[in-house]
Amino acid sequence: MRTLDRYIIRTFLYTALLFFVIIISLRVVIDLNFNLDDFLKGNTSSVEKFQNMASYYLYQIPAYVIELGGIIIIASAAFTLARMNHSNELTAILASGVSLHRVIVPIFLFAVLLDVAIICDQEYLIPNIADKMVRSRDELPGEKEIRVRLMVDEAGSVWYSPKLDPNTRTMNHPLVLARSPDGTAVGVISGATAKEEKFGWRFTDGKIKGVGADWKETPDCQRVFTVAGPDAIIAAIEAKERSDKNLAPEQMKAFEAALLASGAKNVDVGDVNYGLSITAQKFEPDPAPARSATTNPDSQAGEEPRGGRLIEPQFTFRAAHGEMLGTIRGTQALWAEGAEGGYWQIDGGNLFFPSDLKTRDIDLRQSSRYLDYMSSKSLAQLINLKKVPDRKAALLTRHIRFTDPINNIVMLLLGLPFILSRERNIKASASLCLMIVAMFYVFIYICRYMNVDPTIAAWLPILLFGPISFVMLDSVKT
C-alpha cells in the first residue's frame, strides 16, 4: 500500500467516523423532538425517564445505521475528496501523473468494507437485539405484557393467550389449535399457564381434546384414560420376551416372577383408540389379585384388573395422521379404576407441547417492522412456510436485503464525479452531488411504495441508475 493510499484511507475513515456521530446524533435529536412526550409519560423519576430514553436510543442505533449507512458513506467520500480538492491536493496528485481514478480506488474499496459492516449489522447484530428494539418509547424495562393474537408456529399450530409475561416467559390461559399440514384442526390444547422451555411449552393444568376423535374422556395432567393398563403392559412385555428369546413355559413363569419382583424398565406401549403412546423409565406391577365372581365383568375369567405404577411416565397423544397433540409427563402414575374404565392417576403432572414459537419471536411480531429486524435466513424460512400475513411485503424486504448494499455503491458512484469535476467551484459541485444523491434516494423509496412486483420495486433503481453512475464516473477528466 502506497503512502498516498494510506493518507486517503486515513482521511476517509476519520471523516466516516465524524459523519457517523453527526448524522446518527441528528437522527436521534429529530426523533426525540417529535416524541419527547412519550418518554415523559408515567410517574417515574426523572432519572428513570432519562435511563429509559438512553436505553431506547442505544438499541435503535443499529437500525439507524441501516437506514442512513449509505448517506454516511457518500458524505464521507464526498467530504474527503472535496477537502483534498479545496486544498489543491488533487492538483498536486494530477501533476505527479496519478489519475483521479487511482485516487478513487482506496475510497471505493473501504466504502465496500463499510457496506459489508452494514450487512453484518443487519444479519447478525439486529436479529439478536430485535426484541429490545421493538420496545415502545413509554415502556419501561420489565413492565411489558404481550397479548398473543393467533400466532402460527412452524408446525402450523395457532396460538392464543390474553397475556404473556416476557420476563417469566409465561402465558396465562393459553389455547393452541393443532392443525394438519392441510390446515384442518386436529386438536385443542389448553391450560392455566404455559411456560417456555427449550423445545416447546410446558402447560400447567393442561388438557388435550382431539377434534373429530372418538375419545370417551378428555386427557389432562391428573388422569389419562386408556385400555393400556398394567395387564396390557405385562402382556406386551411377555409377548416381546417370547418373540425375542423364545422362552419355554417354565422360563416364562420365572420371567413373570422376576417382573413382579423388580419391575420392567423402558416400557413402551400404545393405545390406538386415543392415538396414545405410553413410555416410562420403569413399570412396577402389583401382584395378581385373587379370582372373584363379583369382579369387573370385562376382566378375564372373573379376575380383577391388576394394579401397578409407572415411574417417570410420558403419555404422548397424536392425531390420526401423526400430528403431535402433546405429551403429559409426571413423576409417577398409579393405575385406578373408574366408572368409564381404567385410568392412570398422575403425580406431578404437566403437559408439554412442542413448538418453535418463542417469547422473543412473539414479542418481535407485535411490531409492524418485525420483518426488518429479522435475518435473511429467518425471513426466507417464514416466506417458505407461508407464515407472513403480507407475503408481498416480505418478498420486498428480502429483495431489499440484496439491493441496499448495491444502492449504497451506486449512490457513491453517482456523487463522486461532481466532486471530482474541475470545471466548477466546490460549492456548485457539492450542490449537484447532493441533488443527484437525493434524487436517487427518493426514487428508491418511490419504487418501494409503488404497487408493483417486489422484484421490480427493489431492483429498478439499480437497473436505471447503475449504468448512469459508471458512465458519469468514466466521463471524469483525469
MIBA-330901 format. One record per residue (C-alpha): x, y, z; residue number from 0. Coordinates in nm, 3 decimals, m for minus. Layout:
BEGIN
{X X; Y Y; Z Z; i NUM}
...
This chain:
BEGIN
{X 0.000; Y 0.000; Z 0.000; i 0}
{X 0.141; Y 0.337; Z m0.103; i 1}
{X 0.174; Y 0.642; Z 0.118; i 2}
{X m0.096; Y 0.813; Z m0.088; i 3}
{X m0.335; Y 0.523; Z m0.028; i 4}
{X m0.272; Y 0.526; Z 0.347; i 5}
{X m0.330; Y 0.900; Z 0.357; i 6}
{X m0.658; Y 0.879; Z 0.164; i 7}
{X m0.785; Y 0.583; Z 0.370; i 8}
{X m0.696; Y 0.750; Z 0.700; i 9}
{X m0.873; Y 1.069; Z 0.596; i 10}
{X m1.178; Y 0.877; Z 0.468; i 11}
{X m1.218; Y 0.665; Z 0.784; i 12}
{X m1.175; Y 0.964; Z 1.014; i 13}
{X m1.438; Y 1.152; Z 0.814; i 14}
{X m1.670; Y 0.849; Z 0.818; i 15}
{X m1.646; Y 0.831; Z 1.197; i 16}
{X m1.718; Y 1.202; Z 1.223; i 17}
{X m2.021; Y 1.180; Z 0.994; i 18}
{X m2.145; Y 0.871; Z 1.178; i 19}
{X m2.156; Y 1.066; Z 1.505; i 20}
{X m2.310; Y 1.375; Z 1.343; i 21}
{X m2.578; Y 1.203; Z 1.133; i 22}
{X m2.682; Y 0.948; Z 1.396; i 23}
{X m2.694; Y 1.220; Z 1.663; i 24}
{X m2.905; Y 1.435; Z 1.434; i 25}
{X m3.138; Y 1.140; Z 1.374; i 26}
{X m3.177; Y 1.086; Z 1.749; i 27}
{X m3.241; Y 1.456; Z 1.815; i 28}
{X m3.507; Y 1.475; Z 1.543; i 29}
{X m3.685; Y 1.167; Z 1.675; i 30}
{X m3.663; Y 1.293; Z 2.033; i 31}
{X m3.801; Y 1.631; Z 1.932; i 32}
{X m4.118; Y 1.470; Z 1.791; i 33}
{X m4.162; Y 1.201; Z 2.060; i 34}
{X m4.042; Y 1.358; Z 2.383; i 35}
{X m4.392; Y 1.344; Z 2.534; i 36}
{X m4.392; Y 0.964; Z 2.510; i 37}
{X m4.080; Y 0.940; Z 2.724; i 38}
{X m4.226; Y 1.174; Z 2.986; i 39}
{X m4.537; Y 0.966; Z 3.048; i 40}
{X m4.581; Y 0.785; Z 3.378; i 41}
{X m4.496; Y 0.862; Z 3.739; i 42}
{X m4.133; Y 0.755; Z 3.732; i 43}
{X m3.850; Y 0.979; Z 3.843; i 44}
{X m3.651; Y 1.199; Z 3.607; i 45}
{X m3.350; Y 0.970; Z 3.641; i 46}
{X m3.556; Y 0.666; Z 3.535; i 47}
{X m3.702; Y 0.859; Z 3.242; i 48}
{X m3.354; Y 0.958; Z 3.128; i 49}
{X m3.229; Y 0.599; Z 3.164; i 50}
{X m3.525; Y 0.474; Z 2.961; i 51}
{X m3.455; Y 0.735; Z 2.694; i 52}
{X m3.086; Y 0.644; Z 2.675; i 53}
{X m3.161; Y 0.270; Z 2.666; i 54}
{X m3.421; Y 0.313; Z 2.391; i 55}
{X m3.193; Y 0.507; Z 2.156; i 56}
{X m2.893; Y 0.287; Z 2.231; i 57}
{X m3.081; Y m0.011; Z 2.085; i 58}
{X m3.212; Y 0.196; Z 1.793; i 59}
{X m2.866; Y 0.294; Z 1.668; i 60}
{X m2.815; Y m0.030; Z 1.467; i 61}
{X m3.143; Y 0.038; Z 1.284; i 62}
{X m3.036; Y 0.397; Z 1.217; i 63}
{X m2.711; Y 0.265; Z 1.068; i 64}
{X m2.909; Y 0.052; Z 0.821; i 65}
{X m3.130; Y 0.348; Z 0.740; i 66}
{X m2.854; Y 0.607; Z 0.699; i 67}
{X m2.545; Y 0.396; Z 0.623; i 68}
{X m2.543; Y 0.484; Z 0.254; i 69}
{X m2.569; Y 0.856; Z 0.332; i 70}
{X m2.276; Y 0.829; Z 0.575; i 71}
{X m2.061; Y 0.656; Z 0.312; i 72}
{X m2.131; Y 0.906; Z 0.032; i 73}
{X m2.096; Y 1.205; Z 0.268; i 74}
{X m1.761; Y 1.075; Z 0.396; i 75}
{X m1.626; Y 1.010; Z 0.046; i 76}
{X m1.751; Y 1.342; Z m0.091; i 77}
{X m1.612; Y 1.540; Z 0.204; i 78}
{X m1.274; Y 1.363; Z 0.178; i 79}
{X m1.236; Y 1.442; Z m0.191; i 80}
{X m1.380; Y 1.794; Z m0.153; i 81}
{X m1.125; Y 1.870; Z 0.118; i 82}
{X m0.841; Y 1.740; Z m0.100; i 83}
{X m0.975; Y 1.946; Z m0.392; i 84}
{X m1.010; Y 2.259; Z m0.180; i 85}
{X m0.652; Y 2.231; Z m0.052; i 86}
{X m0.525; Y 2.170; Z m0.408; i 87}
{X m0.403; Y 1.823; Z m0.312; i 88}
{X m0.582; Y 1.673; Z m0.612; i 89}
{X m0.399; Y 1.923; Z m0.837; i 90}
{X m0.064; Y 1.806; Z m0.699; i 91}
{X m0.165; Y 1.444; Z m0.745; i 92}
{X m0.265; Y 1.508; Z m1.106; i 93}
{X 0.060; Y 1.696; Z m1.166; i 94}
{X 0.257; Y 1.393; Z m1.047; i 95}
{X 0.089; Y 1.182; Z m1.314; i 96}
{X m0.158; Y 0.995; Z m1.090; i 97}
{X m0.506; Y 0.952; Z m1.233; i 98}
{X m0.812; Y 1.063; Z m1.036; i 99}
{X m0.947; Y 0.712; Z m1.089; i 100}
{X m0.647; Y 0.588; Z m0.894; i 101}
{X m0.741; Y 0.827; Z m0.610; i 102}
{X m1.094; Y 0.684; Z m0.601; i 103}
{X m0.980; Y 0.320; Z m0.568; i 104}
{X m0.894; Y 0.317; Z m0.192; i 105}
{X m1.209; Y 0.515; Z m0.113; i 106}
{X m1.419; Y 0.273; Z m0.316; i 107}
{X m1.263; Y m0.034; Z m0.153; i 108}
{X m1.316; Y 0.093; Z 0.201; i 109}
{X m1.666; Y 0.210; Z 0.113; i 110}
{X m1.737; Y m0.152; Z 0.015; i 111}
{X m1.592; Y m0.267; Z 0.351; i 112}
{X m1.823; Y m0.026; Z 0.535; i 113}
{X m2.107; Y m0.164; Z 0.326; i 114}
{X m2.012; Y m0.514; Z 0.443; i 115}
{X m2.016; Y m0.388; Z 0.804; i 116}
{X m2.371; Y m0.261; Z 0.748; i 117}
{X m2.469; Y m0.605; Z 0.614; i 118}
{X m2.324; Y m0.770; Z 0.927; i 119}
{X m2.522; Y m0.524; Z 1.138; i 120}
{X m2.841; Y m0.626; Z 0.955; i 121}
{X m2.779; Y m1.003; Z 0.958; i 122}
{X m2.615; Y m1.064; Z 1.296; i 123}
{X m2.646; Y m0.772; Z 1.540; i 124}
{X m3.006; Y m0.658; Z 1.485; i 125}
{X m3.168; Y m1.008; Z 1.495; i 126}
{X m3.005; Y m1.068; Z 1.837; i 127}
{X m3.141; Y m0.749; Z 1.992; i 128}
{X m3.463; Y m0.720; Z 1.792; i 129}
{X m3.683; Y m0.784; Z 2.097; i 130}
{X m3.530; Y m0.478; Z 2.265; i 131}
{X m3.561; Y m0.265; Z 1.952; i 132}
{X m3.938; Y m0.312; Z 1.929; i 133}
{X m3.992; Y m0.160; Z 2.274; i 134}
{X m4.218; Y 0.145; Z 2.269; i 135}
{X m4.088; Y 0.480; Z 2.393; i 136}
{X m4.309; Y 0.498; Z 2.702; i 137}
{X m4.239; Y 0.140; Z 2.804; i 138}
{X m4.005; Y 0.087; Z 3.097; i 139}
{X m3.790; Y m0.229; Z 3.105; i 140}
{X m3.961; Y m0.515; Z 3.287; i 141}
{X m4.314; Y m0.377; Z 3.257; i 142}
{X m4.418; Y m0.518; Z 2.922; i 143}
{X m4.713; Y m0.752; Z 2.880; i 144}
{X m4.796; Y m0.910; Z 2.546; i 145}
{X m5.118; Y m1.044; Z 2.404; i 146}
{X m5.067; Y m1.344; Z 2.177; i 147}
{X m5.306; Y m1.292; Z 1.888; i 148}
{X m5.347; Y m1.610; Z 1.685; i 149}
{X m4.981; Y m1.662; Z 1.601; i 150}
{X m4.873; Y m1.961; Z 1.391; i 151}
{X m4.569; Y m2.176; Z 1.464; i 152}
{X m4.363; Y m2.387; Z 1.226; i 153}
{X m4.597; Y m2.688; Z 1.257; i 154}
{X m4.898; Y m2.473; Z 1.167; i 155}
{X m5.045; Y m2.467; Z 1.520; i 156}
{X m5.233; Y m2.148; Z 1.609; i 157}
{X m5.160; Y m1.989; Z 1.950; i 158}
{X m5.368; Y m1.751; Z 2.160; i 159}
{X m5.320; Y m1.606; Z 2.507; i 160}
{X m5.465; Y m1.292; Z 2.667; i 161}
{X m5.136; Y m1.224; Z 2.844; i 162}
{X m4.771; Y m1.322; Z 2.804; i 163}
{X m4.514; Y m1.203; Z 3.056; i 164}
{X m4.182; Y m1.174; Z 2.865; i 165}
{X m3.982; Y m1.164; Z 3.190; i 166}
{X m4.101; Y m1.504; Z 3.315; i 167}
{X m4.183; Y m1.628; Z 2.961; i 168}
{X m4.521; Y m1.747; Z 3.084; i 169}
{X m4.861; Y m1.735; Z 2.909; i 170}
{X m5.186; Y m1.707; Z 3.103; i 171}
{X m5.477; Y m1.926; Z 2.990; i 172}
{X m5.308; Y m2.035; Z 2.665; i 173}
{X m5.505; Y m2.202; Z 2.388; i 174}
{X m5.345; Y m2.390; Z 2.099; i 175}
{X m5.523; Y m2.519; Z 1.791; i 176}
{X m5.318; Y m2.804; Z 1.644; i 177}
{X m5.360; Y m2.844; Z 1.269; i 178}
{X m5.271; Y m3.091; Z 0.999; i 179}
{X m5.050; Y m2.985; Z 0.706; i 180}
{X m5.361; Y m2.902; Z 0.502; i 181}
{X m5.486; Y m2.665; Z 0.774; i 182}
{X m5.754; Y m2.893; Z 0.923; i 183}
{X m5.795; Y m2.869; Z 1.301; i 184}
{X m5.696; Y m3.195; Z 1.475; i 185}
{X m5.679; Y m3.096; Z 1.842; i 186}
{X m5.713; Y m2.826; Z 2.106; i 187}
{X m5.459; Y m2.785; Z 2.387; i 188}
{X m5.536; Y m2.558; Z 2.682; i 189}
{X m5.417; Y m2.490; Z 3.035; i 190}
{X m5.396; Y m2.243; Z 3.321; i 191}
{X m5.044; Y m2.131; Z 3.225; i 192}
{X m4.775; Y m2.226; Z 2.978; i 193}
{X m4.405; Y m2.166; Z 3.036; i 194}
{X m4.147; Y m2.164; Z 2.760; i 195}
{X m3.894; Y m2.446; Z 2.757; i 196}
{X m3.614; Y m2.532; Z 2.518; i 197}
{X m3.821; Y m2.717; Z 2.257; i 198}
{X m4.174; Y m2.607; Z 2.338; i 199}
{X m4.409; Y m2.500; Z 2.618; i 200}
{X m4.498; Y m2.669; Z 2.949; i 201}
{X m4.866; Y m2.633; Z 3.044; i 202}
{X m4.999; Y m2.649; Z 3.399; i 203}
{X m5.349; Y m2.797; Z 3.442; i 204}
{X m5.327; Y m2.882; Z 3.074; i 205}
{X m5.595; Y m3.063; Z 2.875; i 206}
{X m5.598; Y m3.224; Z 2.531; i 207}
{X m5.908; Y m3.251; Z 2.315; i 208}
{X m5.897; Y m3.439; Z 1.989; i 209}
{X m6.103; Y m3.271; Z 1.717; i 210}
{X m6.314; Y m3.538; Z 1.549; i 211}
{X m6.162; Y m3.811; Z 1.769; i 212}
{X m6.392; Y m4.060; Z 1.944; i 213}
{X m6.248; Y m4.021; Z 2.294; i 214}
{X m6.462; Y m4.121; Z 2.591; i 215}
{X m6.271; Y m3.893; Z 2.829; i 216}
{X m6.054; Y m3.583; Z 2.790; i 217}
{X m5.693; Y m3.643; Z 2.898; i 218}
{X m5.548; Y m3.393; Z 3.145; i 219}
{X m5.249; Y m3.360; Z 3.376; i 220}
{X m5.418; Y m3.563; Z 3.651; i 221}
{X m5.580; Y m3.854; Z 3.469; i 222}
{X m5.523; Y m4.037; Z 3.142; i 223}
{X m5.793; Y m4.288; Z 3.047; i 224}
{X m5.674; Y m4.582; Z 2.840; i 225}
{X m5.709; Y m4.955; Z 2.788; i 226}
{X m5.329; Y m4.980; Z 2.816; i 227}
{X m5.330; Y m5.065; Z 3.185; i 228}
{X m5.097; Y m5.291; Z 3.382; i 229}
{X m5.244; Y m5.611; Z 3.231; i 230}
{X m5.188; Y m5.478; Z 2.879; i 231}
{X m4.835; Y m5.367; Z 2.966; i 232}
{X m4.749; Y m5.707; Z 3.114; i 233}
{X m4.897; Y m5.883; Z 2.814; i 234}
{X m4.692; Y m5.663; Z 2.579; i 235}
{X m4.372; Y m5.726; Z 2.778; i 236}
{X m4.433; Y m6.103; Z 2.786; i 237}
{X m4.510; Y m6.110; Z 2.414; i 238}
{X m4.187; Y m5.929; Z 2.340; i 239}
{X m3.989; Y m6.171; Z 2.557; i 240}
{X m4.144; Y m6.471; Z 2.385; i 241}
{X m4.064; Y m6.323; Z 2.046; i 242}
{X m3.709; Y m6.218; Z 2.129; i 243}
{X m3.596; Y m6.513; Z 2.341; i 244}
{X m3.845; Y m6.791; Z 2.255; i 245}
{X m3.893; Y m6.880; Z 2.623; i 246}
{X m4.040; Y m7.212; Z 2.735; i 247}
{X m4.345; Y m7.215; Z 2.970; i 248}
{X m4.123; Y m7.284; Z 3.273; i 249}
{X m3.895; Y m6.997; Z 3.174; i 250}
{X m4.194; Y m6.767; Z 3.128; i 251}
{X m4.304; Y m6.838; Z 3.483; i 252}
{X m3.959; Y m6.743; Z 3.608; i 253}
{X m3.970; Y m6.429; Z 3.396; i 254}
{X m4.313; Y m6.336; Z 3.537; i 255}
{X m4.183; Y m6.381; Z 3.890; i 256}
{X m3.882; Y m6.157; Z 3.814; i 257}
{X m4.112; Y m5.899; Z 3.655; i 258}
{X m4.330; Y m5.893; Z 3.966; i 259}
{X m4.028; Y m5.867; Z 4.195; i 260}
{X m3.823; Y m5.598; Z 4.020; i 261}
{X m4.048; Y m5.449; Z 3.752; i 262}
{X m3.961; Y m5.371; Z 3.391; i 263}
{X m3.751; Y m5.086; Z 3.251; i 264}
{X m3.804; Y m4.874; Z 2.939; i 265}
{X m4.172; Y m4.950; Z 2.894; i 266}
{X m4.327; Y m4.863; Z 2.557; i 267}
{X m4.691; Y m4.950; Z 2.480; i 268}
{X m4.973; Y m4.788; Z 2.286; i 269}
{X m5.347; Y m4.732; Z 2.270; i 270}
{X m5.479; Y m4.683; Z 1.917; i 271}
{X m5.817; Y m4.559; Z 2.043; i 272}
{X m5.656; Y m4.242; Z 2.179; i 273}
{X m5.359; Y m4.226; Z 1.942; i 274}
{X m5.162; Y m4.273; Z 2.263; i 275}
{X m4.806; Y m4.390; Z 2.321; i 276}
{X m4.701; Y m4.464; Z 2.680; i 277}
{X m4.334; Y m4.470; Z 2.777; i 278}
{X m4.181; Y m4.490; Z 3.123; i 279}
{X m3.844; Y m4.545; Z 3.281; i 280}
{X m3.984; Y m4.832; Z 3.485; i 281}
{X m4.306; Y m5.027; Z 3.541; i 282}
{X m4.378; Y m5.189; Z 3.879; i 283}
{X m4.680; Y m5.426; Z 3.863; i 284}
{X m4.885; Y m5.524; Z 4.165; i 285}
{X m4.939; Y m5.893; Z 4.244; i 286}
{X m5.226; Y m6.052; Z 4.056; i 287}
{X m5.550; Y m6.025; Z 4.261; i 288}
{X m5.745; Y m6.328; Z 4.369; i 289}
{X m6.024; Y m6.456; Z 4.144; i 290}
{X m6.374; Y m6.342; Z 4.232; i 291}
{X m6.714; Y m6.394; Z 4.075; i 292}
{X m6.821; Y m6.039; Z 4.160; i 293}
{X m6.536; Y m5.856; Z 3.995; i 294}
{X m6.535; Y m5.649; Z 3.682; i 295}
{X m6.714; Y m5.848; Z 3.409; i 296}
{X m6.470; Y m5.717; Z 3.149; i 297}
{X m6.177; Y m5.888; Z 3.319; i 298}
{X m6.076; Y m6.235; Z 3.202; i 299}
{X m6.212; Y m6.538; Z 3.393; i 300}
{X m6.353; Y m6.321; Z 3.670; i 301}
{X m6.008; Y m6.190; Z 3.764; i 302}
{X m5.984; Y m5.833; Z 3.896; i 303}
{X m5.766; Y m5.591; Z 3.697; i 304}
{X m5.411; Y m5.579; Z 3.815; i 305}
{X m5.269; Y m5.255; Z 3.961; i 306}
{X m4.929; Y m5.107; Z 3.903; i 307}
{X m4.709; Y m4.799; Z 3.894; i 308}
{X m4.520; Y m4.620; Z 3.617; i 309}
{X m4.202; Y m4.429; Z 3.709; i 310}
{X m4.133; Y m4.109; Z 3.508; i 311}
{X m4.417; Y m4.180; Z 3.262; i 312}
{X m4.487; Y m3.992; Z 2.940; i 313}
{X m4.825; Y m4.012; Z 2.766; i 314}
{X m4.789; Y m3.886; Z 2.409; i 315}
{X m5.103; Y m3.813; Z 2.206; i 316}
{X m5.113; Y m3.786; Z 1.828; i 317}
{X m5.389; Y m3.721; Z 1.579; i 318}
{X m5.494; Y m3.971; Z 1.313; i 319}
{X m5.223; Y m3.866; Z 1.067; i 320}
{X m4.946; Y m3.834; Z 1.326; i 321}
{X m4.980; Y m3.465; Z 1.420; i 322}
{X m4.848; Y m3.400; Z 1.772; i 323}
{X m5.116; Y m3.313; Z 2.030; i 324}
{X m4.890; Y m3.305; Z 2.334; i 325}
{X m4.715; Y m3.514; Z 2.595; i 326}
{X m4.840; Y m3.547; Z 2.954; i 327}
{X m4.549; Y m3.609; Z 3.190; i 328}
{X m4.529; Y m3.688; Z 3.560; i 329}
{X m4.309; Y m3.825; Z 3.836; i 330}
{X m4.521; Y m4.139; Z 3.864; i 331}
{X m4.861; Y m4.275; Z 3.763; i 332}
{X m5.081; Y m4.524; Z 3.954; i 333}
{X m5.344; Y m4.738; Z 3.787; i 334}
{X m5.701; Y m4.687; Z 3.909; i 335}
{X m6.050; Y m4.800; Z 3.808; i 336}
{X m6.330; Y m4.553; Z 3.728; i 337}
{X m6.689; Y m4.559; Z 3.611; i 338}
{X m6.578; Y m4.524; Z 3.247; i 339}
{X m6.291; Y m4.772; Z 3.275; i 340}
{X m5.933; Y m4.767; Z 3.393; i 341}
{X m5.702; Y m4.467; Z 3.401; i 342}
{X m5.357; Y m4.363; Z 3.514; i 343}
{X m5.358; Y m4.123; Z 3.811; i 344}
{X m5.059; Y m3.895; Z 3.757; i 345}
{X m4.849; Y m3.732; Z 4.029; i 346}
{X m4.672; Y m3.405; Z 3.943; i 347}
{X m4.832; Y m3.398; Z 3.601; i 348}
{X m4.775; Y m3.135; Z 3.334; i 349}
{X m4.844; Y m3.112; Z 2.963; i 350}
{X m4.565; Y m3.043; Z 2.714; i 351}
{X m4.644; Y m2.917; Z 2.363; i 352}
{X m4.351; Y m2.894; Z 2.118; i 353}
{X m4.322; Y m2.571; Z 1.920; i 354}
{X m4.059; Y m2.343; Z 1.769; i 355}
{X m4.256; Y m2.037; Z 1.886; i 356}
{X m4.054; Y m1.841; Z 2.145; i 357}
{X m4.136; Y m1.546; Z 2.369; i 358}
{X m3.882; Y m1.339; Z 2.182; i 359}
{X m4.046; Y m1.419; Z 1.847; i 360}
{X m4.392; Y m1.336; Z 1.982; i 361}
{X m4.269; Y m1.004; Z 2.117; i 362}
{X m4.098; Y m0.923; Z 1.789; i 363}
{X m4.407; Y m0.997; Z 1.580; i 364}
{X m4.603; Y m0.733; Z 1.772; i 365}
{X m4.404; Y m0.469; Z 1.584; i 366}
{X m4.501; Y m0.355; Z 1.236; i 367}
{X m4.129; Y m0.363; Z 1.147; i 368}
{X m4.056; Y m0.714; Z 1.269; i 369}
{X m3.965; Y m0.828; Z 0.917; i 370}
{X m3.695; Y m0.559; Z 0.900; i 371}
{X m3.538; Y m0.688; Z 1.221; i 372}
{X m3.507; Y m1.050; Z 1.109; i 373}
{X m3.207; Y m1.209; Z 0.944; i 374}
{X m3.238; Y m1.301; Z 0.578; i 375}
{X m3.232; Y m1.671; Z 0.668; i 376}
{X m3.523; Y m1.638; Z 0.913; i 377}
{X m3.712; Y m1.420; Z 0.669; i 378}
{X m3.674; Y m1.679; Z 0.393; i 379}
{X m3.799; Y m1.952; Z 0.628; i 380}
{X m4.109; Y m1.750; Z 0.714; i 381}
{X m4.185; Y m1.694; Z 0.346; i 382}
{X m4.134; Y m2.061; Z 0.258; i 383}
{X m4.360; Y m2.169; Z 0.546; i 384}
{X m4.621; Y m1.908; Z 0.444; i 385}
{X m4.623; Y m1.764; Z 0.797; i 386}
{X m4.632; Y m1.396; Z 0.699; i 387}
{X m4.962; Y m1.206; Z 0.673; i 388}
{X m4.835; Y m0.989; Z 0.385; i 389}
{X m4.629; Y m1.207; Z 0.153; i 390}
{X m4.568; Y m0.923; Z m0.093; i 391}
{X m4.414; Y m0.703; Z 0.178; i 392}
{X m4.199; Y m0.993; Z 0.297; i 393}
{X m4.071; Y m1.060; Z m0.055; i 394}
{X m3.989; Y m0.691; Z m0.098; i 395}
{X m3.798; Y m0.692; Z 0.231; i 396}
{X m3.598; Y m0.995; Z 0.120; i 397}
{X m3.506; Y m0.831; Z m0.212; i 398}
{X m3.410; Y m0.510; Z m0.032; i 399}
{X m3.153; Y m0.707; Z 0.170; i 400}
{X m2.967; Y m0.768; Z m0.158; i 401}
{X m3.024; Y m0.433; Z m0.325; i 402}
{X m2.950; Y m0.195; Z m0.037; i 403}
{X m2.572; Y m0.261; Z m0.034; i 404}
{X m2.565; Y m0.218; Z m0.413; i 405}
{X m2.768; Y 0.103; Z m0.385; i 406}
{X m2.508; Y 0.244; Z m0.146; i 407}
{X m2.231; Y 0.183; Z m0.400; i 408}
{X m2.439; Y 0.325; Z m0.688; i 409}
{X m2.509; Y 0.632; Z m0.476; i 410}
{X m2.136; Y 0.672; Z m0.416; i 411}
{X m2.053; Y 0.642; Z m0.786; i 412}
{X m2.327; Y 0.893; Z m0.876; i 413}
{X m2.196; Y 1.158; Z m0.638; i 414}
{X m1.820; Y 1.134; Z m0.681; i 415}
{X m1.798; Y 1.267; Z m1.041; i 416}
{X m1.943; Y 1.602; Z m0.931; i 417}
{X m1.685; Y 1.637; Z m0.651; i 418}
{X m1.401; Y 1.543; Z m0.885; i 419}
{X m1.503; Y 1.793; Z m1.152; i 420}
{X m1.251; Y 2.073; Z m1.209; i 421}
{X m1.494; Y 2.280; Z m1.410; i 422}
{X m1.698; Y 2.406; Z m1.112; i 423}
{X m1.621; Y 2.554; Z m0.772; i 424}
{X m1.659; Y 2.334; Z m0.467; i 425}
{X m1.998; Y 2.477; Z m0.364; i 426}
{X m2.156; Y 2.414; Z m0.704; i 427}
{X m2.007; Y 2.063; Z m0.714; i 428}
{X m2.135; Y 1.983; Z m0.365; i 429}
{X m2.482; Y 2.113; Z m0.452; i 430}
{X m2.503; Y 1.900; Z m0.766; i 431}
{X m2.373; Y 1.598; Z m0.575; i 432}
{X m2.639; Y 1.649; Z m0.307; i 433}
{X m2.910; Y 1.691; Z m0.569; i 434}
{X m2.831; Y 1.372; Z m0.764; i 435}
{X m2.792; Y 1.165; Z m0.446; i 436}
{X m3.122; Y 1.298; Z m0.307; i 437}
{X m3.293; Y 1.224; Z m0.638; i 438}
{X m3.167; Y 0.866; Z m0.633; i 439}
{X m3.258; Y 0.824; Z m0.264; i 440}
{X m3.614; Y 0.949; Z m0.322; i 441}
{X m3.653; Y 0.733; Z m0.631; i 442}
{X m3.562; Y 0.423; Z m0.426; i 443}
{X m3.847; Y 0.485; Z m0.184; i 444}
{X m4.092; Y 0.579; Z m0.457; i 445}
{X m4.030; Y 0.241; Z m0.620; i 446}
{X m4.079; Y 0.059; Z m0.289; i 447}
{X m4.412; Y 0.223; Z m0.217; i 448}
{X m4.549; Y 0.174; Z m0.568; i 449}
{X m4.792; Y m0.112; Z m0.609; i 450}
{X m4.563; Y m0.315; Z m0.835; i 451}
{X m4.396; Y m0.653; Z m0.822; i 452}
{X m4.143; Y m0.671; Z m0.531; i 453}
{X m3.861; Y m0.771; Z m0.765; i 454}
{X m3.917; Y m0.467; Z m0.987; i 455}
{X m3.961; Y m0.235; Z m0.688; i 456}
{X m3.630; Y m0.341; Z m0.534; i 457}
{X m3.412; Y m0.369; Z m0.846; i 458}
{X m3.545; Y m0.089; Z m1.070; i 459}
{X m3.326; Y 0.189; Z m0.915; i 460}
{X m3.014; Y m0.019; Z m0.977; i 461}
{X m3.113; Y m0.103; Z m1.332; i 462}
{X m3.175; Y 0.263; Z m1.415; i 463}
{X m2.905; Y 0.446; Z m1.220; i 464}
{X m2.633; Y 0.177; Z m1.216; i 465}
{X m2.527; Y 0.222; Z m1.581; i 466}
{X m2.559; Y 0.600; Z m1.546; i 467}
{X m2.320; Y 0.601; Z m1.249; i 468}
{X m2.048; Y 0.415; Z m1.443; i 469}
{X m2.088; Y 0.643; Z m1.746; i 470}
{X m2.059; Y 0.952; Z m1.526; i 471}
{X m1.753; Y 0.818; Z m1.346; i 472}
{X m1.586; Y 0.730; Z m1.675; i 473}
{X m1.650; Y 1.082; Z m1.804; i 474}
{X m1.443; Y 1.243; Z m1.527; i 475}
{X m1.138; Y 1.417; Z m1.671; i 476}
{X m0.838; Y 1.259; Z m1.504; i 477}
